[in-house]
C-alpha cells in the first residue's frame, strides 16, 4: 500500500500519540521527509520514542527508513502532475467540465491505490475457496449491498452457487446454514457496520471461510474475518468515503471473479455459451432501431 494512503487509513485505529504523528505527516509530507526525528517530535507534540514506535507500527526499522519512504513517495506524487487536485472541493457553481475532471481524477487515483496495495496472495486464497465452495454468501448494506449484488450476478453466471443479501435477518439465517467448505463475504468500507460483522461472525462460527472487504484492515470486521482484502477510499464533495469506495470494491471483487473463472475455465466457458444463447432472442439484430 502507498505509504501516505496507508497512514491515512490506519490513523483512526492508532493510539492518540501515534495519531498526532500521523496528522503532522499527512498535513505536510514533504516537510516531514525533511525533518529530523527531534523536529517531527516537537511539531507533533510527542517524543522521539513515540516517533520510533510510529515507525515500527508501519513496519520500518527506524526513522531513517521512514524518511526515505516519505521522500520517495512525496517525489513521486509531485511528478504525477494531476490536471486537477485530488480531493479538491466541488463548488455549487462549478461547470461540468471541472466536476468531471475532479471526479475522474479521484476515481483513477483510488483504483491505482487499491491495485498497488492489494495482497494478491490473499486474493488467490479467496478465489480458490470460492471456486470449490458449496455455497457463497455476500452481504453488505447501503452502497455495499449494490456491490454484493453485482458480485452475486457474476458468480452465478459461471455456476457458482451464490446469494447476496441486504437484509440483516435474511443474511443471518443464511449464515447460520453455512458450513465447512462454504464462503461468506462481508463488504463494509468502514469495517464497523454492526450487521455485517454479525453475519460474518455467525458464518465463521459454523465453519465457513470468512472474507472481509474493507478499507480498514484493523477494523472490527477484519478482526472476525479469516481473510481480509483491502480497498481505498477518498471523500470528495457530495461523495462520502463509503460511496467513493464503490469503485475500489468492484475492482477487488472483479479480480477475484476473474481468478475464479480461470480456475473453473471449462465450466465457465460452457456456462457463458449457454447463457448467451438463452438471451440471444431478446437482442435486436444490428442495424435495427
C-alpha positions as CSV (number, residue, x, y, z in Angstrom):
1,X,0.0,0.0,0.0
2,X,1.2,3.5,-0.8
3,X,2.6,4.9,2.5
4,X,0.6,8.1,2.8
5,X,-2.6,6.3,1.9
6,X,-1.8,3.6,4.5
7,X,-1.2,6.2,7.2
8,X,-4.5,7.9,6.3
9,X,-6.4,4.6,6.6
10,X,-4.8,3.3,9.8
11,X,-4.7,6.7,11.5
12,X,-8.1,6.3,13.1
13,X,-7.1,3.0,14.7
14,X,-3.8,4.3,16.2
15,X,-3.2,5.3,19.8
16,X,-3.6,9.1,20.4
17,X,0.2,9.8,20.5
18,X,0.8,7.9,17.2
19,X,-2.2,9.6,15.7
20,X,-0.7,13.0,16.4
21,X,2.4,12.0,14.4
22,X,0.2,10.8,11.5
23,X,-1.6,14.1,11.4
24,X,1.6,16.1,11.1
25,X,2.9,13.8,8.3
26,X,-0.3,13.9,6.4
27,X,-0.6,17.7,6.7
28,X,2.8,18.2,5.0
29,X,4.6,15.0,4.0
30,X,7.3,16.9,2.2
31,X,8.2,18.8,5.3
32,X,8.1,15.6,7.4
33,X,10.5,14.0,5.0
34,X,13.0,16.9,5.6
35,X,12.6,16.9,9.4
36,X,14.9,15.3,11.9
37,X,13.3,12.9,14.4
38,X,13.6,15.7,17.0
39,X,11.8,18.2,14.7
40,X,9.0,15.8,14.0
41,X,8.6,15.0,17.7
42,X,8.3,18.7,18.5
43,X,5.9,19.5,15.7
44,X,3.6,16.7,16.8
45,X,3.9,17.4,20.5
46,X,5.2,13.9,21.2
47,X,8.6,12.4,21.9
48,X,11.4,10.8,19.9
49,X,10.4,7.5,21.4
50,X,6.9,7.9,20.1
51,X,8.2,8.6,16.6
52,X,10.2,5.4,16.8
53,X,7.1,3.5,17.9
54,X,5.2,5.0,14.9
55,X,7.9,3.8,12.5
56,X,7.8,0.3,13.9
57,X,4.0,0.2,13.7
58,X,4.3,0.8,10.0
59,X,7.0,-1.9,9.6
60,X,10.1,0.3,9.4
61,X,13.2,-0.4,11.4
62,X,13.7,3.2,12.4
63,X,13.1,6.8,11.5
64,X,15.7,6.9,8.7
65,X,13.8,4.3,6.8
66,X,10.5,6.2,7.2
67,X,12.2,9.4,6.0
68,X,13.4,7.7,2.8
69,X,10.0,6.2,2.2
70,X,8.3,9.6,2.7
71,X,10.8,11.4,0.4
72,X,10.4,8.7,-2.3
73,X,6.6,8.9,-2.2
74,X,6.4,12.7,-2.0
75,X,8.7,13.0,-5.0
76,X,6.6,10.5,-7.0
77,X,3.4,12.4,-6.2
78,X,4.9,15.7,-7.2
79,X,5.8,14.3,-10.6
80,X,2.3,12.9,-11.3
81,X,1.0,16.5,-12.1
82,X,-2.7,15.8,-12.0
83,X,-4.8,18.2,-14.1
84,X,-7.0,18.6,-11.0
85,X,-6.2,18.5,-7.3
86,X,-7.2,15.2,-5.9
87,X,-9.8,15.7,-3.2
88,X,-10.4,19.3,-4.3
89,X,-13.7,20.7,-3.3
90,X,-16.5,20.9,-5.9
91,X,-18.4,24.2,-5.5
92,X,-22.1,24.6,-6.4
93,X,-21.3,26.9,-9.3
94,X,-18.6,24.7,-10.9
95,X,-19.1,23.7,-14.5
96,X,-19.5,20.0,-15.5
97,X,-16.1,20.0,-17.2
98,X,-14.4,20.7,-13.8
99,X,-16.7,18.3,-12.0
100,X,-15.8,15.6,-14.5
101,X,-12.1,16.3,-14.0
102,X,-12.2,16.1,-10.2
103,X,-14.4,13.0,-10.1
104,X,-12.4,11.2,-12.8
105,X,-9.1,12.1,-11.2
106,X,-10.2,10.8,-7.8
107,X,-11.6,7.6,-9.2
108,X,-8.5,6.9,-11.2
109,X,-6.3,7.5,-8.1
110,X,-8.5,5.3,-6.0
111,X,-8.2,2.4,-8.4
112,X,-4.4,2.9,-8.7
113,X,-4.0,2.9,-4.9
114,X,-6.2,-0.2,-4.5
115,X,-4.2,-2.1,-7.1
116,X,-0.9,-1.0,-5.6
117,X,-1.8,-2.3,-2.1
118,X,-3.9,-5.4,-3.0
119,X,-2.5,-8.6,-1.4
120,X,-2.5,-11.0,-4.3
121,X,-1.7,-14.0,-2.1
122,X,-4.9,-13.3,-0.2
123,X,-6.9,-12.8,-3.4
124,X,-5.6,-16.3,-4.6
125,X,-6.9,-17.8,-1.3
126,X,-10.3,-16.2,-1.7
127,X,-10.7,-17.2,-5.3
128,X,-9.6,-20.8,-4.5
129,X,-12.1,-21.0,-1.7
130,X,-15.0,-19.7,-3.9
131,X,-14.1,-22.0,-6.8
132,X,-14.5,-25.0,-4.5
133,X,-17.4,-23.6,-2.3
134,X,-20.7,-25.4,-1.9
135,X,-22.3,-22.0,-1.2
136,X,-21.2,-18.4,-1.3
137,X,-23.0,-15.7,0.8
138,X,-22.3,-12.0,0.1
139,X,-23.6,-9.3,2.5
140,X,-23.4,-5.5,2.6
141,X,-25.7,-2.7,3.5
142,X,-26.3,0.6,1.7
143,X,-23.9,1.1,-1.2
144,X,-22.0,-2.1,-0.3
145,X,-25.2,-4.0,-0.9
146,X,-25.1,-2.9,-4.6
147,X,-21.5,-4.2,-4.8
148,X,-22.5,-7.5,-3.3
149,X,-25.4,-7.9,-5.8
150,X,-23.1,-7.3,-8.7
151,X,-20.7,-10.0,-7.5
152,X,-23.6,-12.3,-7.0
153,X,-24.6,-11.9,-10.6
154,X,-21.1,-12.5,-11.9
155,X,-20.5,-15.7,-9.9
156,X,-24.0,-17.1,-10.6
157,X,-23.2,-16.6,-14.3
158,X,-20.3,-19.1,-14.1
159,X,-22.3,-21.6,-12.0
160,X,-21.0,-20.7,-8.6
161,X,-24.0,-21.1,-6.1
162,X,-24.1,-17.6,-4.7
163,X,-26.6,-15.4,-2.8
164,X,-26.3,-11.8,-1.8
165,X,-28.4,-10.3,1.0
166,X,-29.1,-6.7,2.0
167,X,-31.4,-7.6,4.9
168,X,-29.6,-8.5,8.1
169,X,-32.2,-11.1,9.2
170,X,-32.1,-12.9,5.9
171,X,-28.3,-12.8,5.9
172,X,-28.0,-14.1,9.5
173,X,-30.3,-17.1,8.7
174,X,-28.3,-17.9,5.6
175,X,-25.1,-17.6,7.5
176,X,-26.4,-20.0,10.1
177,X,-26.8,-22.6,7.4
178,X,-23.3,-22.4,6.1
179,X,-20.7,-24.9,7.0
180,X,-17.3,-26.3,6.1
181,X,-16.3,-25.5,2.5
182,X,-18.7,-22.6,2.2
183,X,-17.7,-18.9,1.9
184,X,-19.1,-15.8,3.5
185,X,-18.0,-12.4,2.2
186,X,-18.8,-9.2,4.2
187,X,-18.4,-5.8,2.5
188,X,-18.0,-2.6,4.5
189,X,-15.9,0.4,3.8
190,X,-15.6,1.3,7.4
191,X,-15.4,-2.2,8.7
192,X,-17.7,-1.1,11.6
193,X,-21.1,-1.9,10.2
194,X,-22.6,-3.9,13.0
195,X,-24.9,-6.1,10.8
196,X,-22.0,-7.1,8.5
197,X,-19.8,-8.0,11.5
198,X,-22.6,-10.1,13.0
199,X,-23.2,-12.0,9.7
200,X,-19.5,-12.8,9.2
201,X,-19.1,-13.9,12.8
202,X,-22.2,-16.2,12.5
203,X,-20.9,-17.8,9.3
204,X,-17.5,-18.3,10.9
205,X,-18.9,-20.0,13.9
206,X,-20.3,-22.7,11.7
207,X,-17.0,-23.4,9.9
208,X,-17.4,-21.3,6.8
209,X,-14.4,-19.4,5.4
210,X,-15.0,-15.7,6.1
211,X,-13.7,-12.8,3.9
212,X,-13.8,-9.1,4.7
213,X,-13.7,-6.4,2.0
214,X,-12.9,-3.2,3.8
215,X,-10.7,0.0,3.6
216,X,-9.7,-0.5,7.3
217,X,-7.5,-3.6,7.9
218,X,-7.6,-3.2,11.6
219,X,-11.4,-2.7,11.9
220,X,-13.7,-5.0,13.9
221,X,-14.9,-6.6,10.6
222,X,-11.3,-7.5,9.7
223,X,-10.8,-9.0,13.2
224,X,-13.6,-11.5,12.8
225,X,-12.6,-12.5,9.2
226,X,-10.3,-15.3,8.2
227,X,-9.2,-13.4,5.1
228,X,-9.1,-9.6,4.5
229,X,-8.8,-7.8,1.2
230,X,-8.4,-4.0,1.5
231,X,-9.7,-1.2,-0.7
232,X,-9.1,2.5,-0.8
233,X,-11.4,5.5,-0.5
234,X,-11.1,9.2,-0.8
235,X,-14.0,11.5,0.3
236,X,-14.9,14.4,-2.0
237,X,-17.7,17.0,-2.1
238,X,-21.1,15.2,-2.4
239,X,-19.5,11.8,-2.1
240,X,-18.8,10.2,1.3
241,X,-16.0,7.8,1.9
242,X,-18.4,4.8,1.7
243,X,-19.8,5.9,-1.6
244,X,-16.4,6.7,-3.0
245,X,-15.2,3.2,-2.1
246,X,-17.5,1.5,-4.6
247,X,-15.1,1.6,-7.5
248,X,-12.3,0.1,-5.4
249,X,-14.6,-2.6,-4.0
250,X,-15.7,-3.5,-7.5
251,X,-12.1,-3.7,-8.7
252,X,-11.1,-6.1,-5.9
253,X,-14.1,-8.3,-6.4
254,X,-13.6,-8.2,-10.2
255,X,-10.1,-9.6,-9.8
256,X,-11.4,-12.3,-7.5
257,X,-14.1,-13.1,-10.1
258,X,-11.7,-13.4,-13.0
259,X,-9.4,-15.6,-10.8
260,X,-12.3,-17.9,-10.0
261,X,-13.2,-18.1,-13.8
262,X,-9.6,-19.1,-14.5
263,X,-9.8,-21.9,-12.1
264,X,-13.0,-23.2,-13.5
265,X,-12.3,-22.5,-17.1
266,X,-14.2,-25.3,-18.8
267,X,-17.2,-24.9,-16.6
268,X,-17.1,-21.1,-17.1
269,X,-16.8,-21.4,-20.9
270,X,-19.8,-23.8,-21.1
271,X,-21.8,-21.5,-18.8
272,X,-21.1,-18.5,-21.0
273,X,-22.1,-20.3,-24.1
274,X,-25.4,-21.5,-22.6
275,X,-26.4,-18.1,-21.1
276,X,-25.5,-16.2,-24.3
277,X,-27.8,-18.5,-26.3
278,X,-30.5,-18.1,-23.7
279,X,-30.8,-14.3,-24.1
280,X,-30.0,-14.1,-27.8
281,X,-33.6,-13.8,-28.8
282,X,-34.1,-10.7,-26.7
283,X,-31.5,-8.7,-28.6
284,X,-32.3,-6.7,-31.7
285,X,-30.2,-7.5,-34.7
286,X,-27.5,-5.0,-35.5
287,X,-28.8,-2.1,-37.6
288,X,-32.4,-2.3,-36.2
289,X,-33.7,0.8,-34.4
